[in-house]
């Protein structure tokens, strides 16, 4: 199954449509359409949620999938509002850029040059501490963030920078695939978006800028993009992923 495609489940029996609708209302995620492309848009609200970066089990083995992580949580999975893939990684599932989990830095900021989406500069960092979440370019983060956050993940490219689209992103380029990203609005809410059909970089960037009004937004990944929404029982399975971003409900 391609990353981003939800697991298909059929509701049967009396009032099944009502049950589906009630679950959707309780979810932090909603269905949207932008420029003809179906999307799923999930919101993390600092008044209701916490965000953490997750990579591996207690023995140090990367989870590599949302399903494996969810199974490892057991009954604790009830606190998860939603989760998604959380940035670029190598063949072993290790982050290739800055990565902080529970205040511990496992990988330093990567400011090297290279090929591929991660190195389509500027790339950026999504990070936060105590309900204050931000997206910054890697250079901005390097120059202006002195304290280590509780969580942080580097990915790339940036989609929106200071209210403008990334200078190398075409309005509607030929590259289309399932994609996801994250941005933070003026109220401090984090918006996670995953496409349900192939989408260009430009379309995804414009959605963050024009519809969600996030002055900065970061691309998380492409064909491996995946979402777990326990309320609607969506659990995407597909290619292996690396770091995860997990949004949990506050007590």
BELSUL-V864305 format. One record per run of one state. SS is the DSSP state (2 for helix, 1 for strand, 0 for the rest). FROM is the first residue (numbers start at 1). LEN is the number of residues. Records with the same first field share a line. If there is no record, write none. Layout:
SS=FROM-LEN  FROM-LEN
This chain:
0=1-15  27-2  35-2  45-4  55-1  57-5  63-3  86-3  90-5  96-3  102-2  108-9  120-4  130-2  145-6  156-2  162-2  166-11  178-2  185-5  196-3  200-1  212-4  222-5  230-4  236-8  250-2
2=16-11  66-14  117-3  138-7  201-11
1=29-6  37-8  49-6  56-1  62-1  80-6  89-1  95-1  99-3  104-4  124-6  132-6  151-5  158-4  164-2  177-1  180-5  190-6  199-1  216-6  227-3  234-2  244-6
